[in-house]
């Protein structure tokens, strides 16, 4: 019995690792260089950087869906990731600011939630194939 992993899923993981690294680097920059006091607020500022990286990678590398307007895809993607960013920020706020736990671990937990929601919604809502047109 062999386990076959979808190439699209592998590309999603690669894109996600890159976008997450960019997001985390922006978060660390906010916390350590800018010396922000709130991990939740810092994460809310860092999230758009990771989201932009993820969108471009999803459109051109993961789902390779250029047959739909980039504006339509961007609007759907931004709506999805705005909701995910709010959940991510709320989780990090509760974990780090309220519970006084390590922000890196909280970040990883939030990323796990983001991975599942992002892949499923990206595949079925944002970058879904256009319906086939009937030709007479």
C-alpha positions as CSV (number, residue, x, y, z in Angstrom):
1,X,0.0,0.0,0.0
2,X,1.5,3.3,-1.1
3,X,0.5,6.7,0.2
4,X,0.1,9.2,-2.6
5,X,0.4,12.9,-1.6
6,X,-1.2,15.4,-3.9
7,X,1.4,17.7,-5.6
8,X,-0.9,20.6,-4.9
9,X,-0.8,19.8,-1.2
10,X,3.0,19.7,-1.2
11,X,3.1,23.1,-3.0
12,X,0.6,24.4,-0.4
13,X,2.9,23.3,2.4
14,X,6.0,24.8,0.8
15,X,4.1,28.1,0.2
16,X,2.8,28.0,3.7
17,X,6.3,27.5,5.2
18,X,7.6,30.5,3.2
19,X,4.6,32.7,4.1
20,X,4.8,31.7,7.7
21,X,8.5,32.5,7.9
22,X,7.8,35.9,6.4
23,X,5.0,36.5,8.9
24,X,7.1,35.3,11.9
25,X,10.0,37.5,10.8
26,X,7.6,40.5,10.7
27,X,6.2,39.6,14.1
28,X,9.7,39.3,15.6
29,X,10.6,42.6,14.0
30,X,7.6,44.3,15.7
31,X,8.3,42.7,19.1
32,X,12.1,42.9,19.2
33,X,13.1,45.8,17.0
34,X,10.2,48.1,17.4
35,X,9.8,46.8,21.0
36,X,6.0,46.6,20.9
37,X,4.4,45.6,24.2
38,X,1.5,43.5,22.8
39,X,2.1,40.3,20.8
40,X,-1.5,40.4,19.7
41,X,-1.1,43.9,18.2
42,X,2.3,43.1,16.7
43,X,0.8,40.0,15.1
44,X,-2.0,42.1,13.6
45,X,0.6,44.3,11.9
46,X,2.7,41.3,10.8
47,X,-0.2,39.3,9.4
48,X,-0.7,41.4,6.2
49,X,2.9,40.7,5.2
50,X,2.4,37.0,5.5
51,X,-1.0,37.2,3.8
52,X,0.4,39.0,0.8
53,X,3.1,36.4,0.5
54,X,0.6,33.6,0.8
55,X,-1.8,35.0,-1.8
56,X,0.9,35.4,-4.5
57,X,2.2,31.9,-3.8
58,X,-1.3,30.5,-3.8
59,X,-2.3,32.1,-7.1
60,X,0.9,31.4,-9.1
61,X,2.4,28.4,-7.4
62,X,-0.1,26.3,-5.4
63,X,-3.4,26.4,-7.2
64,X,-2.1,28.0,-10.4
65,X,-5.5,29.6,-11.1
66,X,-4.9,32.5,-13.5
67,X,-8.2,32.1,-15.4
68,X,-10.1,34.2,-12.8
69,X,-9.5,37.9,-12.3
70,X,-6.7,38.6,-9.8
71,X,-9.0,41.2,-8.2
72,X,-11.8,38.7,-7.6
73,X,-9.3,36.2,-6.1
74,X,-7.6,38.9,-4.0
75,X,-11.0,40.1,-2.6
76,X,-12.0,36.5,-1.7
77,X,-8.5,35.7,-0.3
78,X,-8.4,38.9,1.7
79,X,-11.8,38.2,3.2
80,X,-10.8,34.7,4.2
81,X,-7.4,35.7,5.6
82,X,-8.8,38.8,7.4
83,X,-11.1,36.4,9.3
84,X,-8.1,34.0,9.9
85,X,-5.9,36.9,11.0
86,X,-8.5,37.9,13.5
87,X,-8.7,34.4,14.9
88,X,-4.9,34.2,14.8
89,X,-4.5,37.5,16.6
90,X,-7.1,36.7,19.2
91,X,-5.5,33.3,19.9
92,X,-2.1,34.9,20.3
93,X,-3.5,37.7,22.4
94,X,-5.1,35.2,24.8
95,X,-2.1,32.9,24.8
96,X,0.6,35.5,25.3
97,X,-0.9,38.7,26.7
98,X,-3.5,37.1,29.0
99,X,-2.0,33.7,29.9
100,X,1.6,35.0,29.8
101,X,2.8,32.0,27.8
102,X,5.5,32.0,25.2
103,X,4.5,33.8,22.0
104,X,6.4,31.4,19.7
105,X,4.4,28.4,20.9
106,X,1.1,30.4,20.6
107,X,2.1,31.4,17.1
108,X,2.7,27.7,16.2
109,X,-0.7,26.7,17.6
110,X,-2.4,29.6,15.6
111,X,-0.6,28.5,12.5
112,X,-1.9,25.0,12.8
113,X,-5.5,26.4,12.7
114,X,-4.5,28.7,9.8
115,X,-3.1,25.8,7.8
116,X,-6.3,23.7,7.9
117,X,-8.7,26.7,7.3
118,X,-6.5,28.2,4.6
119,X,-6.1,25.1,2.5
120,X,-9.7,24.1,2.5
121,X,-11.1,27.5,1.9
122,X,-8.4,28.3,-0.7
123,X,-9.1,25.2,-2.6
124,X,-12.9,25.3,-2.5
125,X,-13.7,29.0,-2.2
126,X,-10.9,31.3,-3.4
127,X,-9.1,29.4,-6.2
128,X,-11.8,27.0,-7.3
129,X,-11.9,26.1,-10.9
130,X,-14.5,27.9,-13.1
131,X,-17.5,25.8,-14.0
132,X,-17.2,24.2,-17.4
133,X,-19.1,26.0,-20.1
134,X,-21.5,24.0,-22.2
135,X,-20.6,24.4,-25.9
136,X,-23.4,23.8,-28.4
